[in-house]
């Protein structure tokens, strides 16, 4: 009688699994994401294995040369594998097995993600022998991570040096990379200590109580048979990979597209590399890109339904939420991906025209997604002066109206449908423009260096030609050469405190403007009248200095007289005028 089961359940020794990873018999399907664990998770896993605690089952798919369903790729740190074609592909358990392999068998430092900086760093892992044998100490505390140099600086500034085996012996630290080569390590350790009885007893105890746990550790394996269809394998992958390192919809799309022999991962890498030439696109994520494609595909579906006479209330929706993205077919992706790539480039050109040069100057990544989708569907029509002017109004309304702070998937869909109609047919204003409002008190309440209002005002000041006080260069030119421009006080904080001015006033946006570090240093804590005189003594005429101040929407006379209240009222009104002009609305 034939079995109707599509999988088997068994257990394999950890060492056997790691050896098969090293030789290439076990690999990853190409759609699996890159390894992303941090130090805390690594130490937690190692501690669990050292105590013989369960770490959960893993799932693998049988794959033969005759019936290869998925393109394989080697696990990180595997070098010169014996086999290029694997027998098994890891579907669930990648992080656990990658961690175990890198630490225990790769004989290389482990690449992990720093939790604070999110940068990739390399570590060697050690076991503090004495602590690991003390049952009153948490095993995780006995596992130490050393930098690639094997020299660790403590909080007190002390250097713990493990750069040679002899130093490891002296410190009583066992390298976890030698777990499965313990006999060789023991021999050298014993010889170093001249076969001291106490030292030999110590490592005998270590072997029995800790290291043997690794040697005898077994992992439950759910093994899917290769007869299982690709579509079913992808579904299993999606269903099982919903915890641990959360999968985004790009990962899930990769799995389903892979069933059609299309590597979304490879496709994205090419586009990502292309985007690096534009500073404002350098941080575009794969999820941003597929959201834009989803929006454009939704727009095309809606147009098609309209052309076939569908009722308005039955037209397909346009959105870029998770469910919408996961419905994007590979045919739709292939149809629109190149056009959307061009749309992102056109969006970068548009933003450059608004004096937004870097992605860090853009408060809402989703607004970049919406821009790219808009330029994709508009095509050459977006190049006209009239169209650009109308798009600028929509853009500033979205930013200063803070329209993309919530429910943005629906907002982008409405924009994508309404804006082309507005541009082409002169119809009613898009919802984003109609609903956008700016409350003047936001000039008082916003203090963040990053945020829609601050970033928008900085861009508008650059757009109106703001000039640096000391160098006399346009802020745009300073930024072009990658010099640091930041938000600095016009009336210095120290001076304001002495005058008893309300902190809510002197710390708000009205008293801040983009300046170079050199200019801010020159200002220091001096009264405006004093630092303006110093600037004039350096060769800047009063007339030229007045022009520079006005380029920042500052009334010069109020600074020359140290008139904070006069300055504050005049500049608040001027900034409000800039915002009003950008949004095409009147505020009082």
N, C-alpha and C positions, 0 to 999 in steps of 0.2 A: 504494500500500500504506500503511495507517494505521500510525503509530508506536505502539508499545506502551509507550514510555517515559513516565514521569510527571514527569520533570524535565529541565531543560536546564542546561548549564554554560557560563558565559561570564565575561568580565572587564569591569569598568566602571571608569572613572577615579574616583578618590576624590572629586574636586571635583564630579563629576556626581551622585554618590550623596548628598553633603552638600547640594547644591542641592535635590535632590528631597525630602530630609528637611525642609529649610527651607520649601518650598512645600506640603508635606503630601502629596506623591505617595507617599512612603515613610513608613509609620507602624509602630506595634507592635500586635500583637493584644492585646486587653484583658487576657488572662491572664498576660502577661509581668510579672515582678516589677519593682519600682522599681529605679532605677539605684543601685548601691552601691559603686562603686570608690573607692579611696583614692589619695593623692598618688603613692605609689611606683609603682603600676600605670599611672597617667596618664603619668608621666614616662618610664616604660619603653616604653609604646606610642609616644609622640611621638619618642623616640630611634630606635626601630626604623624608623619611617616616614622620618625625616630621613636615615637611612643606606640607604634603599631595601631594608631587610630585609623578608621576608614576615611578615605578621601573621596569616596564616590566612585561610581562606575564610569567607564568610558565607552563610547560607541564608535565602531569602525565598520568600514564597508570593504568587503572582499572585492578585489579587482585583479583580473588576469590580463595578460598581454593580448589574448584573443578577444577579450570583451571589455576593453578599457572604456569606461563611461565618462571619466573626468580627467582633465589635464592635471597631473600631480605636481607638487612642488615640495622641496625638501624643508624640513623643520629648521628653524634658525640655528646656526652654529654647526650644522652638519657639513663636513668638509670631505671631499673625494669619496663619495659613497661607492660601495662595491656594486650596488644594483641601481640602475637608473629607473627601472620600472618597478613600482611597489606591488606587494601582495595585498596590503591593507591601507586604507585611507582613514584618517581620523576625522570623524564628524563631530563628536562631542568629547571634550577633554583636552583640547589643544593646549590651553594654558598650563594645566597640571603636568602634562607630559613634557611640554617644552621646558618648563621650569626644572623638572626632575632631570632631564637630559643635560641641560646647560650646566647645572650645578654639579651633577654627579658623574657624568661620563664624557662631556665635551672636552675637558682639559683646557678650557678657555675661560676668560672672565665672562660673567653673566651680564648680558645687556638688559637693563631694566629702565623704567621711566621714573625720573625724579618727581616725587609727589608735589613739590613746591613749584619747580620751574617747568615741569612737563617735558624736560629735555631727556634724551637718552644718555645714560651713563653706564659704566662698566664696573662690576663688583666681583670680588672673590668672597666665598662664604667659608667661615670657620666655625668649629665647635669648641667652645671653652670646655676642656675636659673636666675640670673640677666642678664647674657649675652644672654640667650635664649629668653628673653623678649625684648631685644634691637634690633629693626629692622635694625639698622645700622651695626650690627655685623653679619658676615657670620656664619650661624648656625653650620658649621663644627667646628668653633673655640670655640663654646659653649660645645662641646662634648669632655670630657677628658678621657684618658685611664690611669688607675692606675695599678701598679704591683699587684701581688697576695696578698701581705701583706697589700695593701691599703694605703701604705705610699709612696708618690711620692717625689723624690728629684728633685728640679728645677735646671736650669743651674747655678743659683747663689748659690747653695748648701743648700737652704732652704728646710725643710721637710714639705710637706702638708700631714697631717695625717687624713685619713678617716676610721680608723680602728674600730670605734664604731658609732652607729647611732647618738649619741649626737654630735660627732665631725662633722658628715655630716651636721647636722642642723646648727651648728655654722658657717660652711664654706659656707653655702648656696648651697650645692651640692646635687642633687637628683640622687639616684642610679637607673639606667635604668632597673635594674633587678626587680624593684618594680613597673614598669609601670602598670601591670595588677593586682597589689595588692595595688593600690594607697590609697584606703579608710583606710586600716590598717596603712599605712605609715603616712597619714594625721593626723590620730587620735593621734599617738605618737608625731608627730611634733608639733601639736597644744598644747598638754599637756606640752611638753618641754618648749614652749615659753609662757606658762600660758595664752593661748588663746589671745595673743597680736593681736589687730585688724589689724595692718599693716602687720604682718606676715601672718595672715589668708587671707587678701586680696591678698597678693603676691602669695600664693599657689593656690588660686581660679583662679587668672589670668593664672598661669602656667597650671592649669588643662584645662581651656577653650581654651587657645591659642596653647598649645603644646601637652599635654598628650591625649586629646580627639582625636587628629589626629591619634594616634596609635590605640586607641580603635575602631574608626570607619573606619580604613583603610581597603580597599578591594583590593584583587589581582586578576587580570584576570587569569583564568585557562583554558588551552586547555586540555581536558580530552579524551585520546585515549580509545576506547572501547577494551575490552579484547578479542574480536573476531579477532582483527588485528593479523596476523601471526608474529611469532618471527622475521623472517627475515626482515619484514617490520618495526617492532619496532626498530631493530638495525639500519636500514637504516635511520630512522627518527632521532634517537639519533646522528648518525654520522653527519647528515646534519645540525642539530640545534646546536650542540656543537662545533662551529668553532670560537667562540669569547669568550671574558672574559678570563677565565683561559684556554689558548690554549691546546687542546688535542694533545698529541703525538700519533704516530701510535700504541704504546702499548695500549693506552686507546681504540682506535678504534678497534684493534684486539680483545681486551677483550670483546667488545660489540658483535662482530660477532661470536666469539667462544662460547660466552654464549648461543647463539641460538642453539648450539649443546650440551648444558648441560656440558660444560667444563669451569672451572674457571681458566683462565690464571693468574689472580691475585694471587690465592692461590698457583698455581704451581710455580710462580716466587718467592713468599715469601720463599718457601723451598729452592730454588736454591740460592737465595740471602743470606740466613742464612748459607748455606754451603760454599759460597765464602768468608765469613768473616774470615775463618781460614788462608787465604792467604792475606798478607798485600797488595800485588800488585793487588789483585782482589777485595779489600774491597769496591771500589767505582764503580764497574761495574754496569751500569744502566740496567733497564729492556729493554730499547731501544737498548743498545749495544748487549744484549743477543739475541733478536729477529733478529737483523741485522746479527749476526753470523749464526743463524739457516737458515735465508733466503739465505745467501751465499752458505751454504752447500747444501741446497735443490736445488738451481739453478745449482750447480755443478753436482748433481746427475741427474737432468733433462737433462743437456747437454750430460752427458755420455750415458744416455739411448737413446737419439736421435741419437747419433753417432753410437751406437751399432745397431740401426735399419736402418742404411744406409743413414741418412739425409745428404744433401749437407752441406759443411762447412759454406756456407753463409746463411744457414737457421737454423743453430743450435740456441737453446734458449740462450739468453744472461745470464750473471752472474753479478748481481749487488745487492746493498743493499740500494737503495734509498727508499723514502717513498712509491712510487707506487709499488715497488717490494715487500716490506715488507707486504703491505696490500693485496697482492695477495697470500701470503703464506697460504696454506690450513691447516686446523686443523690436517689432516692426516699426512702431511709433518712435521708439528711441533712435533707431537707425535712420529714420526719416528726418528727424529734427535735430539730432545731436550737433552736427556740423553747423547748422544755421544758428543754433543757440550759442555755440562757441563764438560765432561772429557777432551775435547779439551782445555777449559779454564784452567783447572788444569795443563795440560801439558805445556801450554803457560807460566804459572807461574813458573814451573820448569825450563823452558828454560830461562826466564828472570832472575831467580835467578842465573843461570850459567853465565849470562852476568853482574852480580853484580848489577842488578836492583831489589831492594827489596820492594820498595814502589811504589804505583801508582803515587805518586807525582813526581817520578823520570822518568816517562814516558811522553814524550811531546804530543803524539798523541793517545788518547783513541781508535781511529779507527784502529791504528796499532795493538793494543791488540786484537781487533775484528778479524782482518785479521789473526793474529797468531793463535787464537783459531780455526778459520775455517780451516786453513792449517793443524794443528795438527789433526783435526777431520778427514779430508779426507786422510791424510797420514797414520794414525794409527800407528802400530808398526814399519813401515818403517822409521819413524822419529827418532827412537832410535839409528840408526847407527852413528858412528863418522863422516863418510863422509857427511851424510845428515845434521847433526847438523852444521858442518863447513860451508856448502853451505847456510843453513838457516841464520847463523850468518852474512854472507856476505850480503845477501838480507836485513837483519834487519838493519845493520849499513848504507847501501846505502839509505834505506828509511828514516833513521833518519838524517844523515848528508847531504843528498841530498835534505832534506826538501820536500820529495815527497808527503806527506800527508796533505799539507796545503790547497789544493782545489781540487774539483772534486774527492774526495776520494772514493765515492761509486763505480765509474768506475775503479779506481786504484785497489781497493781490489778485484774486480771481475777478472781483468786481472791477478793479482798476483795468485789468487786461481787456475786459469786455467794453467798459464804458469809455475809456480814453480814445481808442480808435474811432468810435462813433462820434465823439465830440470833435476830434481833429478833422475827420472826413466830412461830416454832415453838419457841423455847427450845431449839434444837438445840445441838450441840457448839460450843465456842468457835472463832471464825475462826482460820485458820492464823497470821495476823499476831499475834494476842494469845497464842496458844499458844507460838509460837517466840520472841516478844520477850523479851529479857533485858537487864538493866542491870548492868554490872559496876561496883561502887563505886569501883574505881581510876580510872574515867573522870573522876571529879571532880578527880583529881590530874593527869591527862594532857592534858585539854582546856584549851587556852589561846586558842583562836580566838574573835574577836569574832563571827564568823558561823559557824554550825554548829549541828547539831541539839541537842546537849546544852546549849550556852550559851543558844540562843534559847528552848529549851523551859523551862529554869530561870527565865529572865527572865520568861516568860509566866506561869509558876506563881507567881512572887513577886508579879506584878501581880494575878493572880487572887486571891491571899490578902490583897490590899490594901496592898502595899508603899507606904511614904510617904517623900517626900524629906526628908532630915534638916534642911535649912535652911528651905525654904518651908513645910513642914508639909502640902503638898498630896500627894494620892495620885499616884503615878507615872502612873496612867491619865489623870488630869486634866491633868497636865503635857504628856503626849503628845497629848492631844486638841487642845491649842492649838499643836501643831507645835513645841514647844520640844525642844531636843536632850537626849536621855537616852542615856548611854553606860555601858559597863562600866568601873567604876573600883575601885581598891584600897581595902579597908577599913583594913588596916594599911599605911600608905604604903611604897612601895618603898625610899625613902631610909632610913627608920627601920628597916626590916627588914634592910637591908644592914649598918647599924651594929651591929645585934644579932647578926649572923652567922647569920641564918635561911636555910635552904636555899631558893634561888630557885625550885625546883620547887614548893615549898609556897606561897611568897608570891605567885607569879604564877598559881597555878591558880584554878579557879572558886570554891573555898571562900573565898578571900580577895578575891573580886570581887562587886560587886552593882551594879544599875542606879541611877545617880545623875545629877543635873543637873550641868552644867558649873560652875554657881555653887557648888554644894555641894563639888564636887571641888576647886575653887580654895580654898575655906575650909579644907578638910582639909590641903591642901598636903603638906608632908613631916613634919607634926607627929605626935607620939605620940597614939594614940586618947584617952588620958586628958586630954590638953591640948585637943584640938579639941572634945571633948565639953563641957569646962568653958566654952570660948568660946561654944558654942551655948547653954548654959544662961544665961550672962551676957547674951545677947541677948534673954532673956525667955522661954525655953522651960523649963518646970518639969522636974525630974529624972524625975518620974513619966511625963510626956508623952514625954520623950525615950526612956525605956525602952520605951514602947509603939511608938514609931517604929522603934527598933532591932529589936524582936521582929517587926515587920512584914517585916523582911528576913531572918528566921530567924537573928538574932544574939542571943546571950545577953549582955545589957548589962554584967553584972558583969565579964565577961572583958575587955571594952574598957576599963572604968574602971580596971582593974588592969594594963592593958597586958600581959595574959596571952595571948600568941599561941597557945601550945600548947593551953591550955584553950579559947580561942575556936575554934581549928581543929577540935578533936575535937567540940565541941558543935554547931558549924555544919554540919560534914560529916554528922553524924547527923540534924540537922534537914532539910537538903537531901535527904538520902536518904529521909526520911519523906515529903516532898512528892512526890518521884518515885514512891515506892511507892504513895502514895494515888492519884496520877493513873493509874498503870498497873494498879492493883488487884492488885499483887503484893507479896510480902514480900522484902526484901533485908537482909543483915547486913553 
